[in-house]
Amino acid sequence: MQIAVLGLGYVGLPLAVEFAKKYKVIGFDPDVNRINELKDLIDRTNETNLPDLQTVLRSVGDLGLEITSDLSQISACTVFIVTVPTPIDKLKRPDLSQLIAATKMVGSILKKDDLVIYESTVYPGCTEEDCVPVLESVSGLAYNKEFYCGYSPERINPGDKVNTITKIKKITSGSNPEIALVVDRLYRSIITAGTHLAPNIKVAEAAKAIENAQRDVNISFVNEMALIFDRMGIDTSDVLEAASTKWNFLNFRPGLVGGHCIGVDPYYLAHKSESLGYIPEVILSGRRVNDNMGIFVANKVVKLMIAEKKSIENARVLILGFAFKENCPDTRNTRAIDIYRELISFGMQVEVFDPWANTDAVLSEYGFKLVPVIDYNYDAVIIAVSHQQFLDLDYYKFKNNGAVVFDTKSFIDRNYVSGRL
């Protein structure tokens, strides 16, 4: 068995490394720079154990990892695992362009009896309704007669060094009962936490979609409570601390909700639901609350500055953190950008500091440069992400120099802050 992993990002690279410990794996990514960096043991995602990567890249024989941007190099493989991003567009509709492009690539080299497994997050039915027809059309082969499919949704948690890929139970599925067992055995060979074999592909797709939709709705509830308590002059953290003394209280925390999963997957589920004639009110209302939290934070900071009789126009503001979550470099769909844009609209001079995020990636996607260093002379400071390094900053000095300090994560001592979620 030779396995090809298409897409060597946050999901594909760790997966390829684990499979390469037991099988012959070829990792494919069209980004030549990404391939060259990995050959030099540079991983911008910080998701891979570099000694493991070095070991599998040097392995020879029937196991190990080869990496390439040449599609022809994976043509002899018999299992193709697709791990490309599935984002949303500006109108918050599913963007399947990268998924379909990867499917066409696989279709162009697909052979009789090959197996194609998708890990990208999609709406229920996408694999068989959107991807399979492309595979059939490009390859000229018949589904479930001459080639087969599986779906095993990724469960990578960026930045988490405890719950790594092998320690998270994996959902598996296949296009028929026999192939489902093949897919399940394949993943069970590397996932120490075990697998869960779903009855069919659509169930596996739906399970992935609701995992993040459920978390999104729960966070939206506490975010809405934070908006209410702000009007009441009540500290949300105090309320949650008191409420969490009950054994069955779900202690979610308010904050910005971004990233490639929680901030995206609910829209995939909603899209499919709407196409079937049902408008999912709970999911979409939760999304509206969470999508507006960055604007709320920015306006709250402006109000706090006005209360301190600070000039708003040309005020110097520092945003601490731009990644979508703490202690990871992933800036995809970060909602810190909402704070930045809202403050810019007030005519402020906004600096963003993030020791984890890649400056070039931020410039390319969001159009501004992160600052490499900071000082303590700001009119306002906003903690948007709770990176561990930010605990070392002198918040007393910020405040003593006249800054309004707002903590979106209830991350630092409340004596240093002017407001928090």
N, C-alpha and C positions, 0 to 999 in steps of 0.2 A: 504494500500500500504506500502510495506517495500522496502527500497532502499538500495542497496549495492554499495559502491564506492570502486573500486579496484585501489589501488595506493594512498598513503597519502603523496604525495610530494607537490611541489609548486602549482599544480592544484587541486589535489584531496582533500587535507585537507580543504582549504577554501570552496570548493564546498560542502563537507560533512557537515561542520559546518552550512552553510546557509540552506541546506535542513533539517538538524536536528532541526531547529527552528520551522518547520511545519510538519515534517514527522518522522517516525521511520527509522533511518539510521544505518547501520552497515558499518564501514570503515574497509577495509581489506588491509593489507600490509604484505608481507612475511618477512620483516625485523623485527625481534623480538625486536631489540634494538630501532628501530623507535617507535614501539608500546609502549614500556616501557617508553621512553622519553615523549611521548605525554600524557601518564597517569600521569606523573609527571609535566605536563604542560610546557614541554621543546620543543620548535619548532625551529630546526636548520635553517629552511628556512626563519623564521621571516615574514611569510606571513599571519599568523593568529592572530586575536585579542584574546589574551589569556583569558580575562574575558569571552568572548563568548564561547571559547572552554571549559572552566571550567563549564559554565552554561549548555551547551548541554550534556556534559559528565555526569552531575549529574541529568539530566532530567529523569523522569520515565513515564511509561504509553505509550501513542500513539505517542509520539515524543521524540526526544533526540538522542544521538549518543553513540553507542558502538564501540569499536575498538578492532581488533583481528588480529592475524596471523594464525588463524585456519580456513581453507577454509570451513569446515563443518558448521561453525557458520553463514555463509551467504546463506546456501542452501535453506532456507525457503523464501528468498527474491523473489520479483516478477519483480523488475527493477534492472538491473546491469549496472552501469556506469563505463566504463573503462578509466582510466586517467594515463596510464603508459607512460614513455618516449619513443620517437621514434627518436633516434639519427642517425648519419651516421657513417659508418666504416672508416678505415684508407684510403680507396680508394674513399671516399666521396660518397658511395652508401648507399641507405636507409637500415637501420638496424631495421628490424621488429621483432627481436627475442623476445623482452619483450612483444610486442603487441600480437604476436602469442601465447606465453606462457600464457598470461592472458586470451586469447580467449579460449585456451584449458581448463583452469581452469573453466571458465564460462560454457563451453560446458559440462563439467563433472557433473554439478549440474543443468543444464538447464531443465525447466519443460514446459509443455504445456501452451501456452498463455503468457510466460515470454517475457519481453522486454529488449533488450541489446542496450545500447547507448554508442557510442564511442566519446571521446573528444580528443584523441591523434591526433596530426597533421600527416596527411598522404597525399599521392598523390591521385588525383581524380580516383575513382574506387576501391580503396584499401578495403574499408569496405565490399563491396559486392563481390569483386573478390578474395580477400585474406582471410578475416576474416569469412565471412558467410559460405564458404565451410568447414572450420574447425569446426564451431559451428554445422553444420549439421552432419559432420562425427562423432564427439565425442558424441553428444547428441542422434543421431538417429532420430531427429525431422526435419520436413520440414519447410524451410524458407517461411515466409508469409502465412503459413497455420497453423503451430503449435507453431511458435515463430516469433518474429518481431524485427526489428532493427531501430535505429535512429542514427543520427550523429549531434553533436552540438559542433563545435570546440571551444577549450578553447581560451580565450583572456586575460589571466592573464598577467600583466605587473609587473615582479618582482621588489620589492622595492618601488612600487608606492602606497602610502597610501591615495591618493586622488581618483584615478580611480580604485576602488576596484571591486571585482567580481559582486556585485549587481548593480554597476553604469555603467557597460559597456554593451551595447546592445548585445544580444546573438542571433547568427544564429542557427536555429533549422531545422530539417528535419526528415523524417520518411520513412520507406520502402514501405508504401502505404499511400494514402490520409488520411485514418482514423487514422493510427498510427502517422502520421505527426502532426495531431491536438493534439493527446495525449501528444506527446513529447513537443510540443509548450506550451500547457497549464501547463505542469509540470514545465518547466523553467520559464514561465511567473509568476508563483506563488512566485518566490523568486527574480527575476531580476527586480528591480524597473525601470531600464532604458528601459525595454521592450524587445521584441524579433522580429526577422525577420524570417518568415517561408519561407525557400527556396523551390523551386519546387520539388527537389529530393535530395537524399544523395550526388550524385556526384557533384551537383552544390555547396552544402555546403562545401564539401571537397575542391573544386577548389577555392572557395572564400577565405578560410583560407590560401591556398597556395600562392595566389597572393598578399594578404595583406603584407606579409613579403618580398616577392620577389620584390614588388614595392619599398618598403622602402630601400631594399638592393641596388637596381639599382640606386636610387637617391643618396644614400650615396657614392656609387662607383664613381658617376660623380664628386662630390666635392673632393673625395680622389684623383681622377686622376688630377683634377685641382690643388690640393695641390702639386702633383708631378711635374707638369708643372711649377707652380709658384716658386717652390723651385729652379728650374734651372734658372729662370729669376731673382731671388733675390727679389721676391715680397712676402709680407706677406699675406697669404690666408685670414686671419681674416679681414684684411683691405679691401680686394676685396669683400668679402661677405657682410661686413657692408655697403659698397657703393652700391652693387647690390641690397640689400634688401630694399633700399628706393623705388624701384618700387613695386607697390601694388600686382602684381601677381608673384613675384619672390619667389621660394620655398627655404627657408633659412635652408637647411640641413647643418650640420657641418662635417668636416672631422674627422677621428679617426679610432680606431680599431673596427671591426664589428664581434662580437662573440655571445655567448649565445646559448640557446637551440632553438631559433626561427629564427631570422633574418639570422644567420650564417648557418642554417641547412635547413630550409624549401625550399629555391630555388633549392637545390639539389634534393628534392623529386619531384618537378614539372619538373625539367630537366630530371630526370630518366624516368618518365612516357612519356614525350615528345619523348625522344630518342627511347623508346620501340615501339613507333608508327611511327618511321622513320623520325622525324624532330629534327634537332639539334638546340636548342634554343640559338642563338648567343648572344643576348643582356643579358640574364640572366647569362650565363656562363662567358661572358667577365666581367660583373660586379663582379661576384664572384672571378675571378682571381685578379682583382684590389684589392678588399678588403682583400683577403687572404694573399696578399703580403705586406700589410701596416706595419705589425710588423717587417718584415725584413728590410723594408725601414727605419723605425725609428732607429733600431739598427745600421745600416750602416751610417745613418746621424750623430748619436752620435759619432761613431768612427771617422768620418771625422772632426767633431768639435773638438774632443780631439787631433787629429793629428795637426790641425791648432793651437792648444794651446801648441803644442810640448810636449804632455803628452805621456808617455809610455803606450802602449795598453796591452801588456802581463802582467798579474797579477794586472791590474788596478782594483780598488775597485769601483763597480757600485751599486747604489741603484735603484730598481724599486719600485715606490710607486703605489700600487694597483695591485690586481690580479683577482678580481671578473670581470665578463664580463661587468658590468656596475656600475655606482656610487650608493653608499648607499644601497647595497644589498650583501648578502653573496654568491650568486650563481656564482660558478666558472666553470660551465659546458661550454665546448667549448670556454673558454676564449682565446683571441688572444694575451694576454700579454705573454703567454707561448712562442710565436714566438720571441718576443724581448729577453726573457731570454735565449732561446736556441741559438740564433744567437750570443749574447754576449759571452756565454760560449764557442762557437766555436772559438772565437778570443783569448781564454785563459784568460779571465777576471774572477775576483772573484765577483760574482753577488749575492746580497742580495735582497730579496723581502719582503716588509712590507705591510700588509693589515689588518687593525683592524676589518674588517667585515668577511673575509674569515675564514673557519674552517681549522686549521692547519693539523689535521688528514686527512681530505678529500683531501687536496692538496698533502700531502705526499703519500697517497694511489693512487691517479690518476696521479700525475705528477712526483713523485719521488724525491721531495726535500721538505725541511722544510721552512716555513715562519719564518722570524726573529721576536722575540717578541718586541724588542726595536731597536731604531736606534740612531746613533750619527750624527755629522755633518762633518765627515772627509771622504769624498768620492771624487773620481776623476770625477764621473759623477752621475747625478740624473735624472731619467726619471719619469715624472708624466704620468702613463699609464691610471689611473682611477681617476675621479674627486670626490673622497669621500669628504664629508663635513669636516671631521677631518683634511684633508691635508691643509686646509686654515690656520690652526693654526701653521703650521711649519714656521720656520724662514729661508726663502729662501735667504735672504741677507747673512745670516751666511754661508749657503751652498756655495754661489758664492764667498764670501769673503775668504773662505778656499780653493778656487781654483777649485771648482767643475764646470763642464759643466752641465747646467740645461736645460733639454729639456721637453717641455710641449706639450703633444699630444692632449690636450683638450682645449688649450688656456684658461687655468683655473686661472692662477695667473697673477699678474702684469708683463707686458712684460719687465720691467726694471730688473727683476730678472732672466730672462731666456737667454740662448745662442741661442736657436732655438725653433720653435714650428710648428705644422701642420697648 
